[in-house]
Amino acid sequence: MLKPRTDRNADKINVKLQLALAHIGLNEAPLAKTSLREIYAIDPDYRLDSQQFPPKVMALADEAKAEQGEARCQGVRADSKKALDSGNAVAASNLIQSMKSKCTGLDVMEPELADLFYKSGVDAYKAGQFSDALEKFRSALKLAPKHELAAQYYELTQGKLQVNADRVLLDWRKNLETHDLRQAATRYVQMKSAKDAPSPQILEQMRTEYRSALGSLIDLWNRSCATGDAATMESIPQQIPEHLPEPSLGDDLMAQMKPCAKKGCMTITTQLALARLKLQINPTLTPALQDLAKRAPVTVHVKSRIDEIGNVTVTETQGGSAMLNEAIRTAVEKWKFAPIMDDRGPRCADVDIPVVIKP
């Protein structure tokens, strides 16, 4: 009943021990040893208490343990040799390293195992799988430190990985230089999950540089919001991912990107506008317009919008001829104003500026 149960090993051992003791009582040493060997097949480290059992039982148990241990070692040696012959270096290495301290004869297989790791490393190197190749050469050198070819390939592979890491980092930095943080984040995740991923030091350097670039863009967003620089604000969301693929890239920085409510334009008086006038350009009048101006003063009402940084856009001109209005429009759109401010910062402003053309 217990044979198929894998969760009742303690009970199995107890039953086999009772059988062994019964066989010893009947002076059936071979059968007793068989039951004891079955115990050590279940648990190689099982120990009998010498305070509970007489020397005869302890001696027979030691013999059974030694025989079972040797049987296990024979199986390990056979399985290790089979793994080596089939080219399975990892399986052979796991068997040899886990049982070498308990079984004799396994260490003699290590030179062959080192050669197998070296050959599989060369195959990985030729396939461009440099991280895998480096690990295999490292395993070969651990088994055979004087393996010259493995040592040479190990150094060569390290150089290849460094060159690749430098190229990857250079390509990635181009995304930062062009402020394409969306592509930079995507490339970072792709590189991190790749089989030949950059070293942890390179990845940490990339995260640091990305956070620096992201922080600069978010600072620019907040400043542009404060100054009302709409053009800059429109460009920034196109550069930043909506959701960062990894929190460490800057979720905490993204939280500092303040929502920016658009401010409407305020209406101001002519006096306030002219008080902030920094640069005034007079209209260029043709001889015909000059003759017209000599006859009588002409007032042209120039309806204008002054943006957040003081530039002017003329929305309408009224009062003069088409030619005169166009000349005045051209001149006024070159005027510069100090930014119009309120308690929320710079604002765009609408104003009607009367321009008088006198004789």
Residue frames relative to the residue before (quaternion, step in Angstrom):
aa qw qx qy qz dx dy dz
M 1.0000 0.0000 0.0000 0.0000 0.00 0.00 0.00
L 0.7009 0.4813 -0.2716 0.4509 3.57 1.04 -0.74
K 0.5119 0.7007 -0.4131 0.2762 3.59 1.11 -0.61
P 0.7521 0.3928 -0.2611 0.4603 3.69 0.70 -0.84
R 0.5917 0.5969 -0.3700 0.3959 3.59 1.22 -0.26
T 0.2307 -0.7871 0.5608 0.1129 3.56 -0.71 1.11
D 0.6731 0.4970 -0.2870 0.4664 3.58 1.28 -0.24
R 0.6792 0.4738 -0.2801 0.4856 3.59 1.28 0.14
N 0.1546 0.8344 -0.5174 0.1106 3.60 1.02 0.74
A 0.6271 0.5391 -0.3462 0.4431 3.59 1.00 -0.75
D 0.6596 0.4926 -0.3066 0.4777 3.57 1.02 -0.78
K 0.6151 0.5446 -0.3446 0.4543 3.58 1.05 -0.77
I 0.6637 0.5074 -0.3011 0.4598 3.57 0.91 -0.96
N 0.6522 0.5248 -0.3177 0.4454 3.58 0.94 -0.86
V 0.6527 0.5053 -0.3138 0.4692 3.60 0.98 -0.86
K 0.6787 0.4884 -0.2950 0.4624 3.60 0.89 -0.93
L 0.6208 0.5328 -0.3461 0.4593 3.58 1.06 -0.66
Q 0.6501 0.5077 -0.3157 0.4690 3.58 0.98 -0.84
L 0.6331 0.5193 -0.3265 0.4722 3.58 1.05 -0.77
A 0.6471 0.5192 -0.3222 0.4559 3.59 0.97 -0.90
L 0.6637 0.5025 -0.3062 0.4618 3.58 0.93 -0.89
A 0.6327 0.5268 -0.3327 0.4598 3.57 1.07 -0.75
H 0.6564 0.4998 -0.3112 0.4717 3.59 0.99 -0.85
I 0.6266 0.5162 -0.3452 0.4709 3.60 1.03 -0.72
G 0.6453 0.5238 -0.3184 0.4559 3.60 1.01 -0.79
L 0.7058 0.4161 -0.2472 0.5173 3.56 1.15 -0.62
N 0.4573 -0.7065 0.4212 0.3380 3.56 1.39 0.19
E 0.4582 0.6438 -0.4671 0.3967 3.59 1.07 0.85
A 0.1315 -0.8588 0.4927 0.0490 3.55 0.53 1.28
P 0.6602 0.5048 -0.3503 0.4321 3.70 0.79 -0.80
L 0.6682 0.4827 -0.3063 0.4761 3.58 0.96 -0.83
A 0.6199 0.5356 -0.3386 0.4627 3.57 1.08 -0.74
K 0.6602 0.5067 -0.3132 0.4574 3.57 0.96 -0.88
T 0.6071 0.5549 -0.3520 0.4468 3.59 1.06 -0.70
S 0.6691 0.4865 -0.3045 0.4721 3.58 0.94 -0.87
L 0.6504 0.5118 -0.3187 0.4620 3.58 1.02 -0.78
R 0.6254 0.5249 -0.3433 0.4642 3.60 1.02 -0.76
E 0.6312 0.5307 -0.3394 0.4525 3.58 1.04 -0.74
I 0.5907 0.5534 -0.3651 0.4598 3.58 1.14 -0.59
Y 0.7243 0.4381 -0.2508 0.4697 3.56 0.84 -1.00
A 0.5511 0.5657 -0.4004 0.4648 3.58 1.25 -0.20
I 0.6598 0.4805 -0.2983 0.4948 3.55 1.13 -0.69
D 0.8008 -0.0008 0.0505 0.5968 3.60 0.86 -0.97
P 0.2942 -0.7969 0.5002 0.1677 3.61 -0.17 1.28
D 0.7214 0.4387 -0.2510 0.4735 3.60 1.12 -0.50
Y 0.3587 0.7447 -0.4951 0.2677 3.59 1.22 0.22
R 0.0996 -0.7988 0.5927 0.0252 3.57 -1.03 0.87
L 0.3253 -0.7019 0.5969 0.2128 3.51 -1.13 0.75
D 0.4497 -0.6762 0.5165 0.2716 3.55 -1.14 0.67
S 0.3690 -0.7601 0.4936 0.2061 3.58 -0.50 1.21
Q 0.5947 0.5609 -0.3653 0.4453 3.60 1.24 -0.28
Q 0.7108 0.4517 -0.2469 0.4794 3.58 1.21 -0.48
F 0.7878 0.2884 -0.1305 0.5283 3.58 1.10 -0.65
P 0.5218 -0.6566 0.4491 0.3081 3.58 -1.04 0.75
P 0.7008 -0.4825 0.3194 0.4171 3.61 -1.26 0.38
K 0.6039 0.5717 -0.3673 0.4166 3.61 1.02 -0.70
V 0.6752 0.4781 -0.2853 0.4840 3.56 0.95 -0.89
M 0.6543 0.5230 -0.3133 0.4475 3.59 0.95 -0.89
A 0.6555 0.5126 -0.3119 0.4586 3.58 0.99 -0.89
L 0.6623 0.4958 -0.3076 0.4700 3.57 0.93 -0.85
A 0.6326 0.5275 -0.3245 0.4650 3.57 1.05 -0.76
D 0.6417 0.5172 -0.3304 0.4600 3.61 0.98 -0.78
E 0.6400 0.5165 -0.3244 0.4673 3.56 1.02 -0.83
A 0.6604 0.5081 -0.3048 0.4613 3.57 0.93 -0.90
K 0.6454 0.5206 -0.3185 0.4594 3.58 0.99 -0.82
A 0.6615 0.5026 -0.3114 0.4613 3.58 0.95 -0.88
E 0.6639 0.5008 -0.3064 0.4631 3.59 0.94 -0.88
Q 0.6673 0.4848 -0.3097 0.4730 3.57 0.93 -0.85
G 0.6312 0.5330 -0.3331 0.4544 3.59 1.04 -0.76
E 0.6636 0.4910 -0.3087 0.4725 3.57 0.97 -0.81
A 0.6208 0.5295 -0.3414 0.4666 3.57 1.04 -0.72
R 0.6444 0.5078 -0.3213 0.4728 3.55 1.00 -0.83
C 0.6629 0.5106 -0.3083 0.4526 3.58 0.93 -0.87
Q 0.6125 0.5342 -0.3536 0.4631 3.57 1.03 -0.69
G 0.6515 0.5074 -0.3101 0.4711 3.54 1.02 -0.79
V 0.6479 0.5123 -0.3181 0.4654 3.58 1.00 -0.82
R 0.6503 0.5081 -0.3198 0.4654 3.59 0.96 -0.86
A 0.6593 0.5031 -0.3091 0.4654 3.57 0.96 -0.83
D 0.6728 0.4866 -0.2978 0.4710 3.59 0.93 -0.89
S 0.6352 0.5271 -0.3315 0.4570 3.60 1.02 -0.76
K 0.6590 0.5021 -0.3041 0.4703 3.56 0.97 -0.88
K 0.6362 0.5269 -0.3213 0.4631 3.56 1.02 -0.81
A 0.6547 0.5028 -0.3103 0.4715 3.60 1.00 -0.84
L 0.6393 0.5174 -0.3261 0.4661 3.59 1.01 -0.76
D 0.6782 0.5022 -0.2938 0.4489 3.56 0.88 -0.94
S 0.7029 0.4449 -0.2668 0.4866 3.58 1.12 -0.65
G 0.5257 -0.6650 0.3923 0.3570 3.58 1.31 -0.04
N 0.4918 0.6483 -0.4385 0.3814 3.59 1.23 0.31
A 0.1688 -0.8397 0.5103 0.0777 3.57 0.24 1.31
V 0.6473 0.5358 -0.3332 0.4276 3.60 0.95 -0.82
A 0.6685 0.4883 -0.3070 0.4696 3.60 0.89 -0.92
A 0.6533 0.5086 -0.3161 0.4633 3.58 0.93 -0.88
S 0.6565 0.5165 -0.3106 0.4537 3.58 0.96 -0.88
N 0.6479 0.5214 -0.3254 0.4500 3.59 0.93 -0.84
L 0.6669 0.4961 -0.3029 0.4663 3.57 0.96 -0.85
I 0.6953 0.4859 -0.2853 0.4461 3.56 0.80 -1.03
Q 0.7059 0.4723 -0.2854 0.4440 3.59 0.80 -0.95
S 0.6844 0.4913 -0.2980 0.4489 3.60 1.01 -0.72
M 0.7923 0.3165 -0.1483 0.5002 3.60 1.08 -0.68
K 0.4140 0.7428 -0.4605 0.2543 3.61 1.21 -0.08
S 0.6783 0.4999 -0.2973 0.4491 3.58 0.99 -0.75
K 0.7235 0.4259 -0.2345 0.4900 3.58 1.22 -0.41
C 0.7808 0.2891 -0.1338 0.5375 3.57 1.14 -0.58
T 0.3659 -0.7131 0.5537 0.2260 3.55 -0.93 0.89
G 0.7436 0.4395 -0.2954 0.4082 3.54 -1.27 0.41
L 0.5730 0.5962 -0.3945 0.4007 3.59 1.21 -0.13
D 0.6248 0.5716 -0.3462 0.4038 3.58 1.05 -0.73
V 0.6062 0.5665 -0.3658 0.4217 3.59 1.14 -0.52
M 0.6273 0.5359 -0.3348 0.4552 3.58 1.25 -0.30
E 0.5037 0.7042 -0.4076 0.2901 3.59 1.19 -0.37
P 0.6301 0.5163 -0.3665 0.4495 3.68 0.91 -0.67
E 0.6496 0.4987 -0.3169 0.4785 3.58 1.01 -0.81
L 0.6419 0.5159 -0.3196 0.4686 3.57 1.04 -0.80
A 0.6207 0.5395 -0.3370 0.4584 3.59 1.02 -0.75
D 0.6492 0.5090 -0.3118 0.4714 3.59 0.98 -0.86
L 0.6446 0.5200 -0.3249 0.4566 3.57 1.02 -0.79
F 0.6392 0.5000 -0.3268 0.4845 3.60 0.98 -0.78
Y 0.6364 0.5343 -0.3293 0.4484 3.59 0.97 -0.84
K 0.6894 0.4820 -0.2939 0.4538 3.61 0.83 -0.97
S 0.6676 0.4744 -0.3148 0.4798 3.58 0.94 -0.79
G 0.6006 0.5514 -0.3503 0.4609 3.59 1.18 -0.56
V 0.6345 0.5185 -0.3246 0.4725 3.58 1.02 -0.79
D 0.6345 0.5241 -0.3305 0.4620 3.58 0.99 -0.82
A 0.6640 0.4912 -0.3046 0.4744 3.58 0.95 -0.88
Y 0.6232 0.5417 -0.3342 0.4545 3.60 1.02 -0.78
K 0.6831 0.4811 -0.2916 0.4656 3.60 0.86 -0.91
A 0.6765 0.4738 -0.2898 0.4836 3.58 1.16 -0.57
G 0.5306 -0.6557 0.3941 0.3650 3.58 1.29 0.01
Q 0.5161 0.6188 -0.4262 0.4113 3.57 1.28 0.27
F 0.0776 -0.8856 0.4565 0.0370 3.53 0.60 1.22
S 0.6250 0.5277 -0.3564 0.4516 3.62 1.00 -0.66
D 0.6515 0.5007 -0.3055 0.4812 3.57 0.99 -0.86
A 0.6449 0.5246 -0.3136 0.4588 3.57 0.99 -0.88
L 0.6481 0.5262 -0.3251 0.4442 3.58 0.92 -0.88
E 0.6532 0.5153 -0.3147 0.4570 3.58 0.96 -0.84
K 0.6651 0.4964 -0.3062 0.4663 3.59 0.99 -0.79
F 0.6467 0.4939 -0.3271 0.4804 3.60 0.98 -0.75
R 0.6191 0.5363 -0.3413 0.4611 3.58 1.07 -0.71
S 0.6473 0.5114 -0.3137 0.4702 3.59 1.00 -0.83
A 0.6357 0.5297 -0.3274 0.4563 3.59 1.01 -0.82
L 0.6935 0.4731 -0.2803 0.4655 3.58 0.92 -0.89
K 0.5936 0.5551 -0.3695 0.4505 3.59 1.11 -0.53
L 0.6952 0.4493 -0.2611 0.4966 3.55 1.07 -0.78
A 0.7972 0.0804 -0.0053 0.5983 3.58 1.04 -0.82
P 0.2189 -0.8350 0.4898 0.1219 3.62 0.22 1.25
K 0.7140 0.4367 -0.2585 0.4825 3.62 1.13 -0.51
H 0.3722 0.7160 -0.4998 0.3147 3.60 1.23 0.40
E 0.2938 -0.8226 0.4600 0.1594 3.58 0.01 1.33
L 0.6740 0.4943 -0.3152 0.4495 3.60 0.85 -0.89
A 0.6401 0.5118 -0.3322 0.4669 3.58 0.99 -0.78
A 0.6434 0.5232 -0.3224 0.4565 3.58 1.02 -0.81
Q 0.6569 0.5063 -0.3135 0.4625 3.60 0.97 -0.84
Y 0.6795 0.4747 -0.2922 0.4770 3.57 0.92 -0.88
Y 0.5856 0.5752 -0.3680 0.4367 3.57 1.10 -0.65
E 0.6813 0.4704 -0.2850 0.4830 3.60 0.88 -0.93
L 0.6466 0.5248 -0.3191 0.4523 3.57 0.99 -0.85
T 0.6631 0.5022 -0.3021 0.4657 3.58 0.99 -0.85
Q 0.6092 0.5430 -0.3502 0.4597 3.58 1.03 -0.72
G 0.6480 0.5177 -0.3138 0.4622 3.58 1.00 -0.83
K 0.6463 0.5199 -0.3180 0.4593 3.58 0.98 -0.86
L 0.6599 0.5086 -0.3084 0.4590 3.57 0.95 -0.89
Q 0.6447 0.5190 -0.3239 0.4583 3.58 1.02 -0.77
V 0.6420 0.5145 -0.3207 0.4693 3.58 0.99 -0.85
N 0.6624 0.5035 -0.3032 0.4645 3.57 0.94 -0.90
A 0.6468 0.5188 -0.3191 0.4590 3.57 0.99 -0.85
D 0.6467 0.5147 -0.3181 0.4644 3.59 0.99 -0.82
R 0.6653 0.5002 -0.3102 0.4594 3.59 0.96 -0.85
V 0.6401 0.5231 -0.3188 0.4636 3.56 0.98 -0.88
L 0.6717 0.4981 -0.2985 0.4600 3.57 0.92 -0.92
L 0.6372 0.5275 -0.3248 0.4585 3.59 1.04 -0.77
D 0.6603 0.4974 -0.3073 0.4713 3.58 0.92 -0.92
W 0.6618 0.5157 -0.3077 0.4487 3.56 0.97 -0.85
R 0.6456 0.5269 -0.3239 0.4480 3.57 1.02 -0.78
K 0.5683 0.5848 -0.3934 0.4247 3.60 1.13 -0.51
N 0.6136 0.5358 -0.3500 0.4625 3.59 1.09 -0.67
L 0.6587 0.4943 -0.3154 0.4715 3.58 1.00 -0.77
E 0.6513 0.5298 -0.3232 0.4366 3.58 0.98 -0.84
T 0.7126 0.4013 -0.2456 0.5205 3.58 1.11 -0.66
H 0.4527 -0.7226 0.4131 0.3197 3.60 1.36 0.22
D 0.4351 0.6624 -0.4896 0.3636 3.59 1.12 0.66
L 0.0553 -0.8493 0.5251 0.0035 3.55 0.37 1.26
R 0.5416 0.5944 -0.4128 0.4277 3.58 1.20 -0.32
Q 0.6999 0.4527 -0.2662 0.4840 3.57 0.80 -1.01
A 0.6199 0.5511 -0.3414 0.4420 3.58 1.03 -0.78
A 0.6626 0.4960 -0.3084 0.4690 3.60 0.94 -0.83
T 0.6427 0.5211 -0.3187 0.4623 3.58 0.99 -0.83
R 0.6700 0.4935 -0.2963 0.4687 3.58 0.93 -0.91
Y 0.6108 0.5553 -0.3539 0.4397 3.59 1.01 -0.73
V 0.6816 0.4796 -0.2920 0.4692 3.59 0.85 -0.95
Q 0.6369 0.5264 -0.3300 0.4563 3.59 0.98 -0.82
M 0.6806 0.4840 -0.2914 0.4665 3.58 0.91 -0.90
K 0.6541 0.5304 -0.3214 0.4331 3.58 0.96 -0.82
S 0.7407 0.4049 -0.2239 0.4871 3.59 1.01 -0.77
A 0.4864 0.6734 -0.4352 0.3472 3.60 1.26 -0.13
K 0.6203 -0.5542 0.3996 0.3851 3.56 -1.21 0.53
D 0.7450 0.2858 -0.1695 0.5784 3.57 1.03 -0.84
A 0.0435 0.8387 -0.5387 0.0673 3.56 0.71 1.10
P 0.5766 -0.5687 0.4440 0.3833 3.61 -1.16 0.54
S 0.6419 -0.5294 0.3899 0.3946 3.53 -1.26 0.40
P 0.6498 -0.5127 0.3759 0.4167 3.62 -1.19 0.38
Q 0.6238 0.5412 -0.3471 0.4444 3.60 1.07 -0.67
I 0.6516 0.5014 -0.3121 0.4759 3.59 1.00 -0.85
L 0.6522 0.5165 -0.3182 0.4545 3.59 0.94 -0.87
E 0.6460 0.5080 -0.3211 0.4706 3.59 1.00 -0.77
Q 0.6283 0.5236 -0.3287 0.4722 3.58 1.04 -0.76
M 0.6437 0.5164 -0.3190 0.4661 3.58 1.01 -0.82
R 0.6423 0.5170 -0.3312 0.4587 3.60 0.94 -0.84
T 0.6500 0.5237 -0.3194 0.4485 3.58 0.95 -0.89
E 0.6840 0.4775 -0.2893 0.4695 3.60 0.87 -0.93
Y 0.6335 0.5262 -0.3389 0.4550 3.58 1.01 -0.76
R 0.6574 0.5106 -0.3107 0.4589 3.57 0.90 -0.90
S 0.6312 0.5321 -0.3334 0.4554 3.58 1.04 -0.75
A 0.6740 0.4822 -0.2933 0.4767 3.59 0.94 -0.92
L 0.6478 0.5165 -0.3170 0.4616 3.58 0.98 -0.85
G 0.6504 0.5231 -0.3154 0.4515 3.57 0.94 -0.87
S 0.6387 0.5247 -0.3252 0.4593 3.60 1.02 -0.78
L 0.6651 0.4984 -0.3090 0.4623 3.59 0.96 -0.84
I 0.6616 0.4965 -0.3174 0.4637 3.58 0.97 -0.80
D 0.6119 0.5261 -0.3458 0.4788 3.59 1.07 -0.67
L 0.6461 0.5138 -0.3146 0.4686 3.57 1.01 -0.84
W 0.6175 0.5423 -0.3393 0.4577 3.59 1.03 -0.78
N 0.6975 0.4771 -0.2845 0.4527 3.56 0.79 -0.99
R 0.6449 0.4990 -0.3237 0.4799 3.59 1.05 -0.73
S 0.6579 0.5102 -0.3119 0.4578 3.58 0.96 -0.85
C 0.6100 0.5391 -0.3469 0.4657 3.55 1.10 -0.69
A 0.6739 0.5068 -0.2954 0.4491 3.55 0.94 -0.92
T 0.7440 0.3890 -0.2174 0.4979 3.58 1.04 -0.77
G 0.4603 -0.7003 0.4409 0.3213 3.58 1.27 -0.16
D 0.3441 0.7401 -0.5048 0.2810 3.59 1.15 0.56
A 0.1938 -0.8430 0.4928 0.0945 3.56 0.23 1.29
A 0.6354 0.5518 -0.3429 0.4174 3.59 0.94 -0.84
T 0.6708 0.4811 -0.2990 0.4787 3.58 0.92 -0.87
M 0.6587 0.5233 -0.3147 0.4397 3.56 0.94 -0.85
E 0.6367 0.5259 -0.3361 0.4528 3.59 1.05 -0.65
S 0.6847 0.5011 -0.2916 0.4417 3.60 1.04 -0.69
I 0.6205 0.6027 -0.3531 0.3564 3.61 1.00 -0.73
P 0.6756 0.4895 -0.3404 0.4337 3.70 0.73 -0.82
Q 0.6080 0.5604 -0.3567 0.4348 3.59 1.15 -0.50
Q 0.6871 0.4825 -0.2728 0.4698 3.59 1.22 -0.45
I 0.7285 0.4157 -0.2206 0.4978 3.60 1.11 -0.65
P 0.4821 -0.6529 0.4889 0.3198 3.65 -0.95 0.80
E 0.5411 -0.6044 0.4640 0.3557 3.57 -1.11 0.61
H 0.7767 0.0357 -0.0145 0.6287 3.57 1.09 -0.75
L 0.4005 -0.7144 0.5199 0.2429 3.57 -0.77 1.02
P 0.4792 -0.6993 0.4480 0.2842 3.61 -0.90 0.87
E 0.7761 0.1551 -0.0986 0.6032 3.59 1.25 -0.30
P 0.5016 -0.6962 0.4144 0.3033 3.63 -0.61 1.08
S 0.6503 0.5485 -0.3344 0.4056 3.60 0.97 -0.78
L 0.5623 0.6009 -0.3974 0.4059 3.60 1.21 -0.28
G 0.7657 -0.4004 0.2128 0.4563 3.61 1.13 -0.27
D 0.1857 0.7858 -0.5666 0.1645 3.58 0.95 0.76
D 0.6375 0.5292 -0.3289 0.4532 3.58 1.06 -0.73
L 0.6463 0.5015 -0.3186 0.4788 3.59 1.11 -0.65
M 0.6261 0.5469 -0.3378 0.4414 3.58 1.01 -0.81
A 0.6153 0.5595 -0.3462 0.4341 3.58 1.11 -0.65
Q 0.6497 0.5140 -0.3151 0.4630 3.59 1.23 -0.39
M 0.5219 0.6201 -0.4171 0.4113 3.60 1.29 -0.04
K 0.2209 -0.8367 0.4918 0.0960 3.54 -0.01 1.35
P 0.5036 -0.6104 0.5045 0.3455 3.59 -1.06 0.70
C 0.1869 -0.8005 0.5647 0.0738 3.54 -0.96 0.89
A 0.2129 -0.7822 0.5761 0.1041 3.55 -0.42 1.23
K 0.4509 -0.6912 0.4946 0.2724 3.53 -0.86 0.97
K 0.2945 -0.7478 0.5722 0.1632 3.55 -1.00 0.87
G 0.3989 -0.6993 0.5333 0.2598 3.55 -0.95 0.84
C 0.5578 -0.5947 0.4530 0.3605 3.55 -1.26 0.32
M 0.3148 -0.7404 0.5663 0.1791 3.54 -1.05 0.81
T 0.3959 -0.6883 0.5518 0.2552 3.55 -1.24 0.50
I 0.0643 -0.8077 0.5860 0.0008 3.57 -0.83 1.01
T 0.5678 -0.5958 0.4518 0.3443 3.52 -1.30 0.35
T 0.6403 -0.5170 0.4002 0.4032 3.52 -1.27 0.38
Q 0.6379 0.5492 -0.3311 0.4264 3.58 0.98 -0.85
L 0.6632 0.4962 -0.3108 0.4662 3.58 0.94 -0.88
A 0.6486 0.5199 -0.3253 0.4508 3.57 0.96 -0.83
L 0.7022 0.4688 -0.2821 0.4555 3.57 0.81 -0.99
A 0.5956 0.5639 -0.3684 0.4377 3.57 1.15 -0.54
R 0.7310 0.3834 -0.2264 0.5171 3.62 1.19 -0.48
L 0.3934 0.7237 -0.4752 0.3094 3.57 1.25 0.26
K 0.1755 -0.8063 0.5612 0.0640 3.58 -0.75 1.10
L 0.8010 0.0690 -0.0091 0.5946 3.58 1.04 -0.74
Q 0.0488 -0.7992 0.5990 -0.0086 3.54 -0.79 1.10
I 0.1325 -0.7689 0.6236 0.0494 3.55 -0.91 1.00
N 0.3418 -0.7402 0.5422 0.2033 3.57 -0.80 1.01
P 0.5375 -0.6304 0.4413 0.3447 3.60 -1.06 0.67
T 0.3829 -0.6882 0.5680 0.2391 3.55 -1.16 0.63
L 0.1360 -0.8238 0.5493 0.0333 3.55 -0.51 1.22
T 0.4313 -0.6688 0.5432 0.2676 3.54 -1.04 0.82
P 0.6754 -0.4763 0.3457 0.4443 3.64 -1.15 0.32
A 0.6390 0.5325 -0.3357 0.4420 3.58 0.97 -0.77
L 0.6736 0.4797 -0.2914 0.4810 3.57 1.02 -0.87
Q 0.6115 0.5406 -0.3506 0.4593 3.58 1.08 -0.65
D 0.6391 0.5128 -0.3229 0.4737 3.61 0.99 -0.82
L 0.6442 0.5237 -0.3230 0.4543 3.55 1.03 -0.81
A 0.6723 0.5074 -0.2968 0.4500 3.57 0.98 -0.89
K 0.6131 0.5721 -0.3503 0.4172 3.60 1.12 -0.56
R 0.6234 0.5711 -0.3409 0.4110 3.56 1.09 -0.55
A 0.7769 -0.1790 0.1581 0.5825 3.62 0.95 -0.91
P 0.5921 -0.5677 0.4167 0.3918 3.59 -1.12 0.52
V 0.1402 -0.7652 0.6241 0.0726 3.56 -1.15 0.74
T 0.1444 -0.7854 0.5975 0.0722 3.58 -0.82 1.00
V 0.0919 -0.7810 0.6174 0.0212 3.54 -0.79 1.08
H 0.2711 -0.7559 0.5768 0.1500 3.58 -0.74 1.06
V 0.1276 -0.8031 0.5818 0.0162 3.55 -0.58 1.22
K 0.1616 -0.7780 0.6026 0.0742 3.54 -0.40 1.24
S 0.0006 0.8372 -0.5378 0.0988 3.56 -0.52 1.28
R 0.2250 -0.7197 0.6333 0.1745 3.51 -1.37 0.36
I 0.1855 -0.7638 0.6132 0.0782 3.55 -0.79 1.12
D 0.3081 -0.7804 0.5099 0.1898 3.61 -0.57 1.09
E 0.7690 -0.4198 0.2495 0.4125 3.54 -1.37 0.09
I 0.7450 0.3617 -0.2316 0.5104 3.60 1.15 -0.43
G 0.6747 -0.5616 0.2752 0.3920 3.58 1.25 0.33
N 0.5027 0.6303 -0.4491 0.3852 3.61 1.21 0.21
V 0.3435 -0.7645 0.5244 0.1501 3.57 -1.15 0.71
T 0.0402 -0.7392 0.6709 0.0428 3.50 -1.19 0.78
V 0.2917 -0.7563 0.5626 0.1626 3.60 -0.72 1.08
T 0.2241 -0.8024 0.5432 0.1042 3.56 -0.72 1.08
E 0.8046 -0.0607 0.0616 0.5875 3.60 1.15 -0.57
T 0.1031 -0.7614 0.6349 0.0810 3.57 -1.17 0.64
Q 0.0133 -0.8018 0.5965 -0.0327 3.56 -0.98 0.92
G 0.6940 0.5216 -0.3494 0.3524 3.54 -1.07 0.66
G 0.7803 0.2812 -0.1656 0.5336 3.59 1.09 -0.47
S 0.6758 -0.4340 0.3708 0.4663 3.51 -1.31 -0.18
A 0.6871 -0.4817 0.3389 0.4255 3.54 -1.27 0.32
M 0.6704 0.5002 -0.3018 0.4575 3.60 0.96 -0.89
L 0.6646 0.4955 -0.3047 0.4690 3.57 0.96 -0.87
N 0.6433 0.5260 -0.3233 0.4526 3.58 0.95 -0.88
E 0.6648 0.5040 -0.3091 0.4566 3.60 0.97 -0.82
A 0.6350 0.5257 -0.3298 0.4601 3.57 1.02 -0.78
I 0.6654 0.4885 -0.2991 0.4787 3.57 1.01 -0.85
R 0.6134 0.5472 -0.3462 0.4522 3.59 1.00 -0.81
T 0.6647 0.5166 -0.3068 0.4441 3.59 0.85 -0.96
A 0.6797 0.4910 -0.2909 0.4608 3.56 0.97 -0.85
V 0.6905 0.4943 -0.2961 0.4372 3.60 0.80 -1.02
E 0.6490 0.5259 -0.3354 0.4357 3.62 0.99 -0.67
K 0.6334 0.4871 -0.3394 0.4963 3.57 1.31 -0.03
W 0.4799 0.6640 -0.4452 0.3614 3.59 1.25 -0.06
K 0.1900 -0.7629 0.6090 0.1048 3.53 -1.25 0.57
F 0.1307 -0.7894 0.5984 0.0411 3.55 -0.97 0.96
A 0.5002 -0.5635 0.5425 0.3714 3.52 -1.28 0.37
P 0.5975 -0.5965 0.3764 0.3815 3.64 -0.94 0.77
I 0.4045 -0.6810 0.5596 0.2438 3.52 -1.10 0.83
M 0.1351 -0.8333 0.5356 0.0206 3.60 -0.66 1.11
D 0.0009 0.7331 -0.6749 -0.0843 3.50 -1.37 0.40
D 0.7633 -0.3878 0.2332 0.4611 3.61 -1.20 -0.18
R 0.6810 0.4581 -0.2973 0.4878 3.61 1.26 -0.19
G 0.6832 -0.4634 0.2894 0.4845 3.57 1.30 0.09
P 0.7859 -0.3069 0.2193 0.4899 3.60 -1.24 -0.33
R 0.0799 -0.7908 0.6066 0.0189 3.57 -1.07 0.81
C 0.4157 -0.6282 0.5681 0.3314 3.52 -1.23 0.38
A 0.1516 -0.8108 0.5644 0.0309 3.56 -1.11 0.68
D 0.2733 -0.7288 0.6070 0.1604 3.52 -1.17 0.76
V 0.0547 0.8056 -0.5828 0.0915 3.55 -0.89 0.95
D 0.2861 -0.7105 0.6139 0.1909 3.54 -1.22 0.62
I 0.0698 -0.8102 0.5819 -0.0028 3.57 -0.48 1.22
P 0.2376 -0.7674 0.5765 0.1494 3.63 -0.58 1.09
V 0.1181 -0.7786 0.6146 0.0461 3.58 -0.74 1.08
V 0.1634 -0.8076 0.5637 0.0585 3.58 -0.58 1.19
I 0.1716 -0.7496 0.6341 0.0817 3.55 -0.90 1.02
K 0.1104 -0.8300 0.5463 0.0213 3.55 -0.39 1.28
P 0.6119 -0.5333 0.4231 0.4027 3.61 -1.28 0.38
